[in-house]
């Protein structure tokens, strides 16, 4: 199934960068000199000269926790035509995944990126699967040219925050 791209992100959807809990962000198989912060941090991710690169092989496993519950609408993954990601599996609220168990769970969504999409076009996700997202795991399975190194220039997530009700502050209604 090919990724559906939208020309623009709806106005109600915001860049969720401000809601990322950077203290918990992890990336498995990243090159030490080309780490994940190059692709997701403000400023870095807008510089095409900075990449996240895979290390031992083409796969990357990225874990992004949020500091509040979000609804995820779309994702932008930018990368070079040859080494840019191709098959990307997204998992909502799956913690502590590793390469050994990533295939044990059905992804919330799978997107296949084209060289055209990698230029920075947003990919709209299966919105119903991303309604109460506390964390997102992104598994980059392969790249466009099946080369050993995958390069990612930018990852941007768009959606909205979920207004959560503080259950403790609600007064119990007694039946009379």
N, C-alpha and C positions, 0 to 999 in steps of 0.2 A: 504494500500500500504506500503510495507516494505522499509526501508531505504537502498539505494544502497551504499555500501562502496567501496572506492578506496583504493588501497594498499599504494599509495603515493600521495602527493599533487603535481600537476604539478609545475615545477620550476618557471614559471612566476607568480604564486600565492604567495603572501606574507602574513605573519601574520599581521593582521590589527590592532594589539594592539596599535601601535604608532599613529594611526589615531583616536583612541577613545577619545571623549571629556569627560573626567572623571568628569568635573564639572556638567555635565547634566545627568549622569548615575543614574538610579533609579531602585529599586527593591521593589515590593509590596509583603507583607506577608513574609519577611525575618526575621529570628531569629536575635535579636540584637547582640547576641554573636557569631553568625555564618553568617556573612553578605556576600553580593555579591563580595566584594573585594577579599575574599578568593578564589573565582573561576575565577576571570578575571585579577587580577593584576599580573604583572611580579614577579616571585619568589614565591608568594603565591600559584598561580594556579598550580605550579609544585610540590607542597608538598601535597601528598595524605592525610596527616593528617589534612589538613585544608579543611573545607567544607563550602559551602553555604547551609543553611538548611531552610526549610519552617517553618512557625510558627503555625498559627491557623489550617491549614489543609495542604493537599499535594500540592496545587497549588502555582505557582510562576509566577509573571509577571515582566519581566525584560525589561528595556528600555535603549538602547545603542545608543547615538548620535555620529556621526563622525564629525571631524573638517574639513573634505573635502568629496566630493562625491566619493563613492567607488562602485566597482562592486563586488558582493559577490559570491564566487565560492563554498565554502564548510565550514562546521562547525564541530568542534570536541566538543562533550559534554561527559565528563568523570564522572562517578559516580559509587557507589557501586552496586553490583549485585541486592540486594534487594530493597534499597531505591532510586536507580538511576532513573532519568526521563524515561518515556516511550513515551507518546504522546506529541510531541512538535510542536506548531504552530508558524510560523514565519510571521511577518508582516513588509513589507517594507514601510518606510515613514509614519507610523501612529503614531501621537503624542497623548499624554494624554489619553491613553486607560486605562480602569480600569476593574476590574473583572465584573462589571455590564454591560459593553458594549463590552467585548472582543468577544462575540459570534455574535455580530451584523455585523461583517465584515468578508468577506471571506479571509482566510489566503493566503499569497503569496505562501506558501508551508507548507505542514504538513509532519513531519517525525516521524516514529515509531522506537524507539531505542530498540535494543536487548541487553541482558546482554553482548554479544560479542562486539557490537558497543561501549558500555559504557567503554570499556577498553582503549579507546582513538583513535578509528578508525575514520578517516574523513568521513563525509557524504556529498556527492555532491548534491548541491541544484539545483532547476530549474533555471538555469543560466539566462534565458530570463526575469525572474521575478525580478531579483536583479541587474539591469544594472545601475541605477542611485540612489543609496542608500545614503540618508542623515542620516537616523536613522533606527535601527532595533529593533522591539519589539519581544521578545521571550516569548511565553506563554507555560509554562510547565503545562499541564493539569492533568497528573497523573504520577504514578511511577510504577515500575516493580511489586511490591507486593501489590499494593493498600493499603499501610500503610499510616498513618497520616502525616508522615514526609518524605519529599523528600530531598535527599542530592545530591549536585553537587560538584564535586571536581575541575572541570576545564571546562571553556568555551573558545574556541579559534576560531576566525573567519579568514578565508583565502580568499583573493581576490586581486584586484588591485585597484589603485587609478585611477580616471577618470581625464584626462587632460581637464580642462574646459577652454573655451574661454571667456576672459573678454570682454563682448559685448561693454562696454563703451570705450574700447581702440581701437575698430575698427572704422575706418573712414567711414563715410557715402558715398556711391558711388552714385553720382548724374547721372541721365539719361540726356544725352545731345541730 
